[in-house]
Structures are given as structure tokens and as C-alpha cells.
Amino acid sequence: MKILEPLKLNGVTLPNRIAVPAMVTRLSGEDGFVNQPIIDRYVRYAQGHVGLIVVEATAVHSNKSGPLLRLSDDEFIPGHRDLVDQVHSTSDSKVVPQIIHFLKVARSGWRQTIDSLSEADIERIIEEFGQAAARARTAGYDGVELHSAHAYTLSSFLSRRNPRRDDFDGRTLEGRLAMFGRVMASVRRHVGKDWTVGVRFLAEEAIKEGYTVEDAKLIALRMAQLGVDYISLSVGGKFEDAVHREGQPLYPYTGYSGDRCMPGDWYPPLPHVHLAAGVKQYINSKGFTVPVISAGKISDPVDAERLLQTGQADMIGMARQLLADPDWVKKVEQKRGDQIVRCIYCNVCKQLDENFKEVTCFLWPKGLVQAPADATDGAAPQWPEGGAKLVATVDKGQVKLSWAKAVAGAAPIAGYNVYRAEDDGAAHVTEAVKSTKHSDKVVLGGLRYTYYVRGHDAAGRATPPSDAVRIDLPVPIAEPVVSSSSEVRHVPH
Ligand SMILES: Cc1cc2nc3c(=O)[nH]c(=O)nc-3n(C[C@H](O)[C@H](O)[C@H](O)COP(=O)(O)O)c2cc1C
């Protein structure tokens, strides 16, 4: 399988093509030091044999913020060294921190923008990136990732909405790229050429007048020319369309661009893969082979493998899926793919992040701060005698399902996956629930739906599929709405 093929990035070899992109955990204090829960979170990914572990956004400077890791001073190095040592002593997973600079935000909704930065401020930021990268190398990390995505400083320079009118002029692509070029040069000066420096930036800003994939291709090409060792793509997550909540600092994932960044359950799977594919194909056509990481609602091993096999990506990034089940890679390696606990993209993790609460997964058993341990043996749960007795009824546009409680095997029942197929299509997990009921509210008359459920424990050991139920929904007959000609209005525009 291509997923499991190693990949060389500068001086290090990743054991496979799966990455966990940076995900703020809110497990650190506001002091910014690495603590044991933070280490446990990243060791957990190493236990699951994730090829590249990107540690959450870590500040290069000391601006106040909520709970956030820091590499803004040498005093933070020992904690990071501890994290790296524990990850490395767990498996051959590789680990890099994502380093970030952000500007001030206030509870009033005010935020500082890059046009307020003086030349001295800019020189300081460039130096701060270099120094933070050097500290990451001293701590023993396998590389560093420069956070140039979403609402933060480097991304604001790359943006088509960059308001500067000097050497960093937002009206030209070269002007927008100038800051990244300076930062990259500073980082290389501090860490040398023989150490992995990756970048994360936006394949599409997803805001009004923001840049699209056409600019992203050129931005990626410049990054390749500058010698980045990998390119990780994200989408959206901007301040420009964020919705301000009274008394709270702006959170850049509350508007449409936020939806695009962390697409929820109402989005189709793989909504961004064409963007990464476009960027990869473009830089490859110019002779650069810098690996491109594609992310966004990828969770099925079959999809991940296809994207790699068809040259649409060099690596697959899975954030929420690997939070839900950090053993994804191990389960694929051991051909236990059917035991993967599938992310349902409910975005409870996102809400926790927004409210500065410890980021956990809704699918983990209540009260856990880390994903439950994997289990390769022990009895799977079973259906009780007489089966799951799955029943489906149609009521006011909903299909209401209920079934019997599964009987625990080696561990208690953690929840149930509801599978749904439309007409003669393949069945997919449509919802994960903790109780024995589910209402499917997105069904259309005229289609035929088939449902079955599986109960599972926290390690993913599951019952066999229940008996399936099939429902043919009638097309509702509505009276056509007829308006009299006098009511017709033509609105000029
Ligand atoms: C709780 C949470 C925190 C995140 N923190 C970061 C971050 O620190 N840096 C970053 O680049 N992206 C961050 N992201 C975005 C993810 O890395 C990823 O791009 C996004 O969730 C889409 O991928 P997915 O569908 O595999 O989850 C975060 C996402 C979530 C849900």
C-alpha cells in the first residue's frame, strides 16, 4: 500500500504517508510550557504509528493569548525536549512543531492588522521565527513547520487582502511573498540546510476577494524555489468573515471560511482534494517534487490510498480523524481497518478549542483526556440473543431508527455507528451515537435507504452488522403554489 510507503523529507525518513496536521489541544496552561497531558497527546499518535506528527501551533513570541505552547524563549526548550524524547522512544514516527506568529485581538472585536507593523516590528518577527526554529532543533525535533495559513501573521502577508503598500505590497504577488521569503531565509540561517523546514498555507482563502488555488499554485512554486521540504495545504479560517461574539476575542473559524477550514458533517467527504491535486500537479510540472499534504475530511483508508496512487497528493493529513482514533495507521498496517473509530465531523473538538477548553473527542468515552488505548485481542461486543432488532419508522420527514443494546465483550460499549446506503450505493457511516436511537433528518422522498448499525467499544472492536432495514420514501405531493399575475414583481438590479 502506498499509504505505508516511507517518505524522505530532507534528513529524515517518515515511516509512512500519514500526517496529523497541527491541532491546538488547549492542554497547556497560559504559561506556554509543555506538560504531561500535552506529551501524552503526541505520544498517543506515535503509538498509533502516525508518520508525521505536527505539534499544535506554538508561538514564536510572547504576545498574550489563551492556552498555547511557546518556543519564544530558551526556557521552553526542556519541555519540548521531553516531548520529543518520549515520542521518539515510542516509535519511529517523526515530530515537528508548527511555529506561529499572531497579532493582537481584543474582546471588543478589535484586531491588529499587518499594516500597523513598523519595519522594526517586521525585522523582529523575522528574527523570532529564526530563533524559535533554532530552539526546535535544539530540542531534538525532526524539523519545523512555518504556520502561514489561516488568520495569522504570515498568512495575512500572503493574502490578496494584504493592505500594505511598501516592500510587502499586497497589490502584487511578489509583494505578498516577500515576508515569507525573509522568514524562510532567517529560518535557514538559524537551522542550516540539512534539517526539515515545512510550511502550511492556504490552498484557497475562502473569503470575499481572497485568493484562490490559482495564486496558491504560484505561492507553492515560490516556496519550492525557496527550499521548503514539504507543503501542507489548508483552506480558509480567516478573521475577515469571523463572527464576533460579545465580550469574546474574534475566533477565525466562525464564518464561512471557518466552515471551509474544518468542514462539518454536512460537507461531503474530501471537499479539498482537488486543490492539493492542482497545486501538486503545477509544481511537479515545473520540476519540483516537494511533497504536498492534502487534508480535509479524509478518513477512509480506501480514499487515502486512491489519492496517493493517482498522484493527487504525496501525503494525507487527517486532523479530526486521528484525534478520534490515533491508531488509524496501526489498524491499516494490521489489516484491522474495520476497527477504525470513524470521525463523524461533529466539530465538538472545534467548539472546545473556541472556548479555550481542553480539546477532546466526542466519540471517546466520557471523562477521558486522551484517546482510549487500542486493543488487538479480547472479545468484541455482540448483539443480544434475538439480534439487534433494528426498527425504522418514517415520521415528518425523518427516518427514526431504534435498536437493542449490544452486549459488551472485553470492554464496555462506547457507542454505535449507523450505516446508510442510498438506492443501490455503498453504505457509509452516517452518524455515530452513544444511545440506541437515531433520527436521520436528511432524507429525500423518492429515494430508497438501507440502514444497519454496529455497536463498538472504545478501542473500535465492533459487533457484526445488524440486520439491515430498507425504506422506500414516497415523494410528498404538494399543491403547486400559483401566484396571480398582479403579484408578480420585477425587481431591477
Ligand atoms: C480543534 C482544532 C484545532 C486546530 N488547530 C490548528 C492549528 O493549530 N494549526 C493549523 O494549521 N490547523 C489547525 N486546525 C485545522 C486542522 O489542522 C485541519 O486542517 C482541519 O481540521 C481539516 O482537516 P480534517 O478534516 O482532517 O480535520 C485545527 C483543527 C481543529 C479541529
The ligand as an SDF file (V2000), in Angstrom:
LIG
                    3D

 31 33  0  0  0  0  0  0  0  0999 V2000
   -9.5050   21.6420   17.4440 C   0  0  0  0  0  0  0  0  0  0  0  0
   -8.7470   22.0220   16.2110 C   0  0  0  0  0  0  0  0  0  0  0  0
   -7.5650   22.7610   16.3260 C   0  0  0  0  0  0  0  0  0  0  0  0
   -6.8300   23.1020   15.1810 C   0  0  0  0  0  0  0  0  0  0  0  0
   -5.6440   23.7730   15.3290 N   0  0  0  0  0  0  0  0  0  0  0  0
   -4.8720   24.0170   14.2340 C   0  0  0  0  0  0  0  0  0  0  0  0
   -3.5670   24.5640   14.3530 C   0  0  0  0  0  0  0  0  0  0  0  0
   -3.0540   24.8090   15.4500 O   0  0  0  0  0  0  0  0  0  0  0  0
   -2.8760   24.8070   13.2190 N   0  0  0  0  0  0  0  0  0  0  0  0
   -3.3680   24.5010   11.9810 C   0  0  0  0  0  0  0  0  0  0  0  0
   -2.6990   24.7360   10.9750 O   0  0  0  0  0  0  0  0  0  0  0  0
   -4.5970   23.9600   11.8390 N   0  0  0  0  0  0  0  0  0  0  0  0
   -5.3450   23.6880   12.9270 C   0  0  0  0  0  0  0  0  0  0  0  0
   -6.5550   23.0570   12.7810 N   0  0  0  0  0  0  0  0  0  0  0  0
   -7.0150   22.6450   11.4120 C   0  0  0  0  0  0  0  0  0  0  0  0
   -6.6280   21.1880   11.1290 C   0  0  0  0  0  0  0  0  0  0  0  0
   -5.2280   21.0100   11.1200 O   0  0  0  0  0  0  0  0  0  0  0  0
   -7.1750   20.6860    9.7660 C   0  0  0  0  0  0  0  0  0  0  0  0
   -6.6390   21.4530    8.7330 O   0  0  0  0  0  0  0  0  0  0  0  0
   -8.7010   20.7440    9.6620 C   0  0  0  0  0  0  0  0  0  0  0  0
   -9.2930   20.2290   10.8440 O   0  0  0  0  0  0  0  0  0  0  0  0
   -9.2240   19.9600    8.4590 C   0  0  0  0  0  0  0  0  0  0  0  0
   -8.7150   18.6440    8.4720 O   0  0  0  0  0  0  0  0  0  0  0  0
   -9.6010   17.3800    8.9900 P   0  0  0  0  0  0  0  0  0  0  0  0
  -10.8490   17.3700    8.1640 O   0  0  0  0  0  0  0  0  0  0  0  0
   -8.7230   16.1920    8.7350 O   0  0  0  0  0  0  0  0  0  0  0  0
   -9.8980   17.5940   10.4350 O   0  0  0  0  0  0  0  0  0  0  0  0
   -7.2980   22.7110   13.9020 C   0  0  0  0  0  0  0  0  0  0  0  0
   -8.4790   21.9680   13.8000 C   0  0  0  0  0  0  0  0  0  0  0  0
   -9.2020   21.6180   14.9290 C   0  0  0  0  0  0  0  0  0  0  0  0
  -10.4470   20.7980   14.7760 C   0  0  0  0  0  0  0  0  0  0  0  0
  1  2  1  0
  2  3  1  0
  2 30  2  0
  3  4  2  0
  4  5  1  0
  4 28  1  0
  5  6  2  0
  6  7  1  0
  6 13  1  0
  7  8  2  0
  7  9  1  0
  9 10  1  0
 10 11  2  0
 10 12  1  0
 12 13  2  0
 13 14  1  0
 14 15  1  0
 14 28  1  0
 15 16  1  0
 16 17  1  0
 16 18  1  0
 18 19  1  0
 18 20  1  0
 20 21  1  0
 20 22  1  0
 22 23  1  0
 23 24  1  0
 24 25  2  0
 24 26  1  0
 24 27  1  0
 28 29  2  0
 29 30  1  0
 30 31  1  0
M  END
$$$$
